[in-house]
Amino acid sequence: MRNSAGRSHFILWYISGMKLFSALAVIILFAACSPQRFIAKDVKSNLLKAPTLANSHVGISLYDPAEKKYVYNYQGDKYFVPASNTKIVTCYVAMKYLGDSLAGIHYEEGPDAITLVPTGDPTLLHRDFARQPVIDFLKNANRPLQIIYKNWKETAWGSGWGWDDYNSSYMIERSPLPVYGNFIQWIQENEGSSSSDDFEKTPFIYSIPEVNWKVRFNTDTTRKNFYVRRDRDDNIFVITQGTEKRREQDVPFVTKGLQSALELLPDTIGKTITLSEAELEIGGSRARNRQQAAYTGYSGLRTIFSQPTDSMLKPMMHRSDNFFAEQTLLMVSEALLGVLDMDKVIDTLLKTDYAGLPHKPNWADGSGLSRYNLFTPQDFIVILDKMEQDFGMDRIKEIFPTGGRGTLSSYYKRDSGYIYAKTGTLSGVVALSGYLYTKKNKRLIFSVLVNNHNGSAADVRRKVEAFLQNIRNRY
C-alpha cells in the first residue's frame, strides 16, 4: 500500500508538474505573440473596418531596429502613392551629399567679368532667410556679372504634376536660379469700411517683391474675397479686390529659365546680370569642400555658400515645402553630377544609395507632388533605418516634425516628443512614416500608407493617430 500510495503521489505530482509546465509554456508563448496579435487585431477591428478606410488600400510596416526584425506587416510589400513621404527619400540624400552648408552659387573670376553658375539653391532672397551671402557677394562684385546655365536640364514642372494647380502656392516652378522662392506675395490692406463707396477708394494692394509685370483688375464685383490669378504661361496677374481688412496670397511666377530671376535681381543688387553663351564643361565627379567646388575639366570654379543645410531641410519637412524639396533634389544632382537633372540623379541614386531597397520604387520627383511616385512601406522602413544609422536621432529630431508641430501641429499633441514623422497628403492619399518611442522607451520605425480613401483626410489621420498611440501604450 505504501509503495502504491507513493507511486500515486508521484504520478499526481508528475501530472501537476506537467500541467504547470504546459501552462507556463502557453503563457510564455502568448506573451511572445501578444504584441503581434494585438496589433493585428487592432488593425483589423479599428483601422481597416473604419468607415473612411473600409474601401481603401492600406499598407503598414512596423520595425524594431534594435532587434532588426519586423514587428508587424500588412501589405508592407505593396506599392502605394506616398505623396509627401517622398520628401523622406529626398531628405536622406540631401543630408548625405549637400554637406553642412548649401552651395549658393559657383563663380569664376575672369579678367573682364565674373562668371556665375547656378546651383538651384532655393534660399536666395527667400523670406525665411534674412542673411544672404550670395546677394552680398553680387553687390560687392567689382566686375560685370554674367551667368551660364548650360547645366540646367530640367523643366519648370515635374512629371505627373497637376497642371491646373499652377496658381497654387504648393506648386511653385523649379528653376536653376530661384529668387524670392519663385513666388510673388500679393497683399491687400483696407483701412476703410466695407461699404462699396468707401471701399473702392481705400484698398492698398502691393506685392513683395515689387514687379513691373502686367497687372489687371477684375471688374466682377460679385466676388467678396481678395484673389490673384496668374495667366498659366505668362506673368500677367489678374487681381480681384476683396472686402477683408488684410489678405495675403502667394502666387508662383513663370520662371522662364533664368529670365524672371534676371528681371527681379537688379533692383536688389544694383546691377544687371547678363546671359553668357559660353560652354562650361561639366559632368563626372565634383570635388567639393567649404572653399572650392571643381567640375571635371573646369577647376576654376569657386563657391559662395549660403545657408546651413539643415536650416532648409527643417522647413522642407515641417511644412512639407514642395519647392524646397524639388530644388533640394536638384542641388543633390548638381553636387553629384554637375547638372541640374532630376531624371539623371534619380537614376543614379536608385543604382547606388537606394540599390538595396526591398522593392525598387518608381521615383518621379523630389516632393511627392507626382502621382507617378510608387514606394512600399518597407522601402520607407529601410530608408529611415539608414538615416538613423548614418546621421543619428539627434539630427533627425531637429529636422522632422513631432506632435503639435509643423504638419503634425493638430496631432499627437497629448504626448509630444515620442513621434518624429513625415506626413503625406494628396486627394485620396494619407501617409505617415517615421520614428515612434513607446512608453517602454523602445524606438520603432513605422510606415502607414493609405491610398484611394474616399472620405475626410482628417478622419483617416485620426484613425492612424489612434493606432500609433495604441502601439506606443502597449508595445
C-alpha positions in Angstrom: 0.0 0.0 0.0 2.8 2.4 0.8 4.5 1.7 -2.5 1.2 2.1 -4.3 0.4 5.3 -2.4 3.9 6.6 -3.2 3.5 5.8 -6.8 0.1 7.6 -6.8 1.6 10.7 -5.2 4.4 10.7 -7.7 2.0 10.3 -10.6 -0.2 13.1 -9.3 2.9 15.3 -8.7 4.2 14.5 -12.3 0.8 15.3 -13.8 0.5 18.5 -11.8 4.1 19.5 -12.8 3.3 18.8 -16.5 0.2 20.9 -16.3 2.2 23.7 -14.6 4.9 23.4 -17.3 2.3 23.5 -20.1 0.6 26.4 -18.5 3.8 28.3 -18.3 4.7 27.4 -21.9 1.3 28.8 -23.0 1.8 32.0 -21.0 5.3 32.4 -22.5 4.1 31.7 -26.0 1.2 34.1 -25.5 3.5 36.8 -24.1 5.8 36.4 -27.1 2.9 36.6 -29.6 0.7 39.1 -27.9 2.1 42.3 -29.4 1.8 40.9 -32.9 -1.7 39.5 -32.1 -2.7 42.8 -30.5 -1.5 44.8 -33.5 -3.2 42.5 -36.0 -6.5 42.7 -34.0 -6.3 46.4 -33.7 -5.6 46.9 -37.4 -8.5 44.7 -38.4 -11.0 46.0 -35.9 -10.2 49.7 -35.6 -8.4 50.7 -38.8 -9.4 48.6 -41.7 -13.1 48.5 -40.8 -13.4 52.2 -40.1 -15.9 53.8 -42.5 -13.3 56.1 -44.0 -10.9 53.2 -44.6 -13.1 50.3 -45.4 -12.8 50.5 -49.1 -9.3 52.0 -49.3 -5.9 50.4 -49.8 -3.7 50.3 -46.7 -0.1 49.3 -46.1 1.5 49.1 -42.7 5.1 48.2 -41.7 6.4 48.3 -38.1 10.1 47.6 -37.5 12.2 47.1 -34.4 15.7 48.3 -35.3 17.2 47.1 -32.0 16.0 43.5 -32.8 16.5 44.0 -36.5 13.1 42.5 -37.2 9.6 43.5 -38.3 7.1 43.6 -35.5 4.2 43.8 -38.0 3.5 43.9 -41.7 0.2 44.4 -43.5 0.8 44.7 -47.3 4.2 46.2 -46.5 5.5 44.9 -49.8 2.8 46.5 -51.9 3.3 49.7 -53.9 1.5 52.9 -52.8 1.5 56.6 -53.9 3.3 58.1 -50.9 2.6 61.8 -51.5 4.9 63.9 -49.4 6.5 60.9 -47.8 8.7 61.2 -50.9 10.4 64.0 -49.1 12.0 61.4 -46.7 13.8 59.9 -49.8 15.0 63.4 -50.8 15.9 64.4 -47.2 18.3 61.4 -46.8 20.3 62.1 -49.9 20.4 65.8 -49.0 21.8 65.1 -45.6 24.4 62.9 -47.2 25.5 64.9 -50.2 24.9 68.6 -49.5 27.3 69.0 -46.6 26.7 71.3 -43.7 26.1 74.4 -45.9 24.3 74.9 -49.2 26.3 75.9 -52.3 24.6 79.2 -53.1 26.4 80.0 -56.3 29.5 78.9 -58.2 31.7 81.5 -59.9 34.9 82.1 -61.8 36.7 85.5 -61.7 37.9 86.3 -65.1 39.8 89.4 -66.3 36.8 91.0 -67.8 33.8 89.5 -65.9 32.7 87.3 -63.1 31.0 84.2 -64.5 28.3 82.7 -62.4 27.0 79.1 -62.4 23.7 78.4 -60.7 23.2 75.6 -58.2 19.5 75.5 -57.8 19.7 76.9 -54.2 16.1 77.9 -53.2 17.1 80.2 -50.3 18.2 83.2 -52.5 16.1 86.2 -51.3 13.6 83.8 -49.7 11.7 85.4 -46.9 12.7 82.7 -44.5 16.4 83.6 -44.6 17.5 87.1 -43.6 21.2 86.5 -44.1 22.0 86.5 -47.8 25.8 85.8 -48.5 25.2 85.4 -52.3 23.5 88.8 -52.5 26.3 90.4 -50.6 28.8 88.8 -53.0 26.9 90.0 -56.0 26.5 93.6 -54.6 30.2 93.8 -53.9 31.4 92.4 -57.3 33.8 94.8 -58.9 33.4 93.4 -62.4 30.5 92.8 -64.7 28.4 89.7 -63.9 27.5 87.1 -66.4 25.8 83.7 -65.9 25.9 80.4 -67.6 23.2 77.8 -67.1 24.1 75.1 -69.5 23.9 72.8 -66.5 20.1 73.2 -66.4 18.5 70.1 -67.9 15.0 70.3 -66.3 11.5 71.6 -66.8 9.6 74.0 -64.6 7.0 71.4 -63.6 7.6 67.8 -62.7 6.3 64.7 -64.5 2.9 63.8 -63.2 2.1 67.1 -61.6 -1.5 68.6 -61.9 -1.1 71.3 -64.5 -4.2 73.2 -63.3 -2.7 73.8 -59.9 -0.1 76.2 -61.4 -1.6 79.2 -59.5 -1.3 77.4 -56.1 1.5 78.1 -53.7 2.2 74.4 -53.3 3.2 74.0 -56.9 5.9 76.6 -57.4 8.0 76.2 -60.6 11.5 74.8 -60.5 14.4 76.8 -61.9 18.2 77.0 -62.0 18.4 80.3 -60.0 15.4 80.7 -57.8 14.7 84.1 -56.3 12.2 85.1 -53.7 11.1 81.5 -53.5 9.8 81.8 -57.2 6.6 83.4 -56.0 5.1 86.8 -55.6 3.5 87.7 -52.3 0.4 89.8 -53.0 -1.1 91.9 -50.2 -4.3 93.8 -49.8 -4.7 96.3 -46.9 -8.0 98.1 -46.4 -8.4 100.7 -43.7 -11.8 101.9 -44.8 -15.2 100.4 -44.2 -16.7 97.6 -46.2 -19.4 99.8 -47.8 -19.0 99.9 -51.6 -18.3 103.7 -51.9 -15.7 103.9 -49.3 -14.1 100.6 -50.1 -13.3 101.4 -53.7 -11.2 104.4 -52.5 -9.2 102.8 -49.7 -7.7 99.4 -50.6 -4.0 99.4 -51.0 -2.7 96.4 -53.0 1.0 95.7 -53.4 3.5 92.9 -54.0 6.7 91.6 -52.4 8.9 92.0 -54.4 7.6 94.8 -56.5 7.2 93.8 -60.1 6.9 95.5 -63.4 4.9 92.7 -64.9 1.4 93.2 -66.2 -1.4 93.6 -63.7 -5.1 93.7 -64.4 -8.1 94.2 -62.2 -11.1 92.0 -62.2 -14.3 94.1 -62.6 -16.5 91.4 -61.2 -18.0 92.9 -58.1 -19.8 89.7 -57.0 -16.6 88.2 -55.5 -16.0 89.4 -52.0 -12.6 87.9 -51.3 -9.2 89.2 -52.4 -7.8 86.9 -55.0 -5.0 87.0 -57.5 -4.8 84.7 -60.5 -1.9 84.4 -62.9 -2.0 83.5 -66.6 -0.8 80.0 -67.0 2.0 80.7 -69.4 2.9 84.3 -68.6 3.5 86.7 -65.7 0.2 88.5 -66.1 -1.8 88.8 -62.9 -5.5 89.4 -62.5 -6.4 90.9 -59.2 -9.9 90.7 -57.6 -10.4 93.2 -54.9 -11.8 91.9 -51.6 -13.6 93.3 -48.6 -11.1 91.9 -46.0 -9.1 94.3 -43.8 -5.9 92.4 -44.8 -5.3 89.5 -47.0 -2.2 87.8 -48.4 -1.8 85.4 -51.3 1.4 83.7 -52.6 1.3 83.2 -56.4 4.0 81.4 -58.3 5.5 83.2 -61.2 6.6 81.8 -64.5 10.4 81.4 -64.2 11.2 81.1 -68.0 14.5 79.5 -67.2 16.6 82.4 -65.9 14.6 85.3 -67.4 12.4 86.1 -64.5 15.3 85.9 -62.0 17.4 88.3 -64.1 14.5 90.7 -64.3 14.0 90.7 -60.5 17.6 90.8 -59.3 18.8 94.2 -60.5 16.6 96.2 -58.1 18.2 94.3 -55.2 21.9 94.1 -56.2 22.0 97.4 -58.1 23.4 95.9 -61.3 22.4 93.6 -64.2 23.5 90.1 -64.8 23.8 89.1 -68.5 23.4 85.7 -70.0 26.6 84.1 -71.4 26.6 81.6 -74.3 30.0 80.2 -73.3 30.2 76.5 -72.8 31.1 75.0 -69.5 32.5 71.5 -69.4 30.5 69.6 -66.8 29.8 66.1 -65.7 31.7 63.4 -63.9 32.5 63.7 -60.3 32.9 67.0 -58.5 35.2 67.6 -55.6 33.6 69.8 -53.0 34.6 71.4 -49.8 33.9 74.6 -48.0 36.4 76.6 -50.0 36.1 75.4 -53.6 34.0 73.4 -55.9 35.6 72.0 -59.0 34.0 70.3 -62.0 35.9 67.8 -64.1 37.7 69.9 -66.7 36.8 73.2 -65.1 38.8 73.6 -61.9 38.5 77.4 -61.6 35.0 77.4 -60.1 34.7 78.6 -56.5 31.6 78.6 -54.4 29.7 81.0 -52.2 27.9 79.0 -49.5 24.5 80.4 -48.4 22.7 78.7 -45.5 23.2 75.8 -43.1 21.8 72.8 -44.9 19.5 71.8 -42.0 18.0 75.3 -41.9 16.4 74.5 -45.3 15.6 70.8 -44.6 13.7 71.6 -41.4 11.0 73.8 -43.1 11.0 71.4 -46.0 9.9 68.6 -43.6 8.0 70.7 -41.1 5.7 72.5 -43.5 6.1 69.9 -46.3 7.6 72.6 -48.6 7.3 71.2 -52.2 9.5 73.9 -53.7 12.3 73.3 -51.2 12.1 69.6 -51.8 12.3 69.9 -55.6 15.2 72.3 -55.5 16.9 70.1 -52.9 17.0 67.1 -55.1 18.2 69.3 -58.0 21.0 70.5 -55.7 22.0 66.9 -55.0 22.1 66.4 -58.8 24.4 69.4 -59.2 26.6 68.2 -56.3 26.9 64.6 -57.7 26.7 65.1 -61.4 27.4 68.7 -62.2 24.0 69.1 -63.8 20.5 70.0 -62.6 18.8 66.9 -63.9 16.0 65.2 -62.0 15.8 62.0 -64.0 19.5 61.6 -64.1 20.1 62.0 -60.4 17.1 59.7 -59.5 18.5 57.0 -61.8 22.0 57.4 -60.2 20.6 57.2 -56.7 18.5 54.2 -57.4 21.6 52.4 -58.6 23.7 53.5 -55.6 22.3 54.7 -52.3 18.9 53.0 -52.9 20.0 49.9 -54.7 19.3 47.9 -51.6 15.7 48.8 -51.1 13.5 45.7 -50.8 11.3 46.9 -53.7 12.6 49.1 -56.5 10.4 52.2 -56.4 9.1 54.3 -59.2 10.6 57.6 -58.2 9.4 60.7 -60.2 10.2 63.9 -58.2 11.6 65.3 -55.0 8.4 66.5 -53.3 5.8 63.8 -53.9 3.5 66.1 -56.0 3.6 63.4 -58.7 1.2 60.5 -58.6 3.8 58.6 -60.6 5.7 58.0 -57.4 5.3 54.5 -56.0 7.0 53.2 -52.9 6.3 50.3 -50.5 6.0 50.8 -46.7 9.1 48.5 -46.3 11.1 50.9 -48.6 10.5 53.7 -46.2 11.5 51.5 -43.2 14.8 50.8 -44.9 15.5 54.5 -45.7 14.5 55.7 -42.2 16.7 53.0 -40.7 19.6 54.1 -42.9 19.0 57.7 -41.9 19.2 57.0 -38.2 22.3 54.8 -38.6 24.1 57.4 -40.8 23.1 60.7 -39.1 21.7 59.8 -35.6 18.4 60.6 -34.0 19.6 64.0 -32.5 19.9 65.5 -36.0 16.7 63.8 -37.2 14.7 65.2 -34.3 15.8 68.7 -35.4 14.6 68.2 -38.9 11.5 66.0 -38.6 8.3 67.5 -37.0 6.9 66.0 -33.8 3.5 66.1 -32.2 2.0 69.6 -32.1 4.5 71.0 -34.7 4.6 71.5 -38.4 2.2 69.3 -40.3 1.6 67.4 -37.1 0.5 70.6 -35.3 -3.0 69.2 -34.8 -2.0 65.6 -34.0 -0.1 63.7 -31.3 -0.2 66.7 -29.0 -1.1 64.7 -25.9 2.4 63.2 -25.7 4.6 65.3 -28.0 8.2 64.2 -28.4 7.5 60.5 -28.8 6.9 60.6 -32.5 9.1 62.1 -35.3 7.4 61.6 -38.7 6.7 63.0 -42.1 3.1 63.4 -43.3 1.8 63.0 -46.9 -1.4 64.2 -48.4 -2.9 64.1 -51.8 -6.6 63.7 -52.9 -7.4 60.1 -51.7 -3.9 59.7 -50.1 -2.8 59.9 -46.5 0.7 58.8 -45.4 2.8 58.9 -42.3 6.3 57.4 -41.8 8.8 58.0 -39.2 10.0 57.0 -35.7 7.9 56.1 -32.6 9.1 55.8 -29.0 7.0 53.5 -26.9 6.3 54.0 -23.2 8.9 51.3 -22.5 11.3 53.6 -24.4 11.6 51.2 -27.3 12.2 53.0 -30.6 10.2 51.7 -33.6 10.2 52.7 -37.2 6.9 52.7 -38.9 5.2 53.5 -42.2 1.5 53.7 -42.8 0.3 54.4 -46.3 -3.3 54.8 -47.3 -4.5 55.1 -50.9 -7.9 55.6 -52.5 -9.8 56.6 -49.5 -13.0 58.5 -50.3 -13.6 60.3 -47.1 -12.1 63.0 -44.9 -8.3 63.1 -44.8 -8.6 64.4 -41.2 -10.7 61.3 -40.2 -8.1 59.0 -41.7 -5.3 60.8 -39.9 -7.2 60.4 -36.6 -7.5 56.7 -37.1 -3.8 56.4 -37.8 -3.1 58.5 -34.8 -5.2 56.2 -32.5 -3.5 53.2 -34.0 0.0 54.5 -33.3 -0.9 55.7 -29.8 -2.1 52.1 -29.0 1.3 50.8 -30.2 3.0 53.3 -28.0 1.0 52.4 -25.0 1.2 48.6 -25.3 4.5 47.6 -27.0 
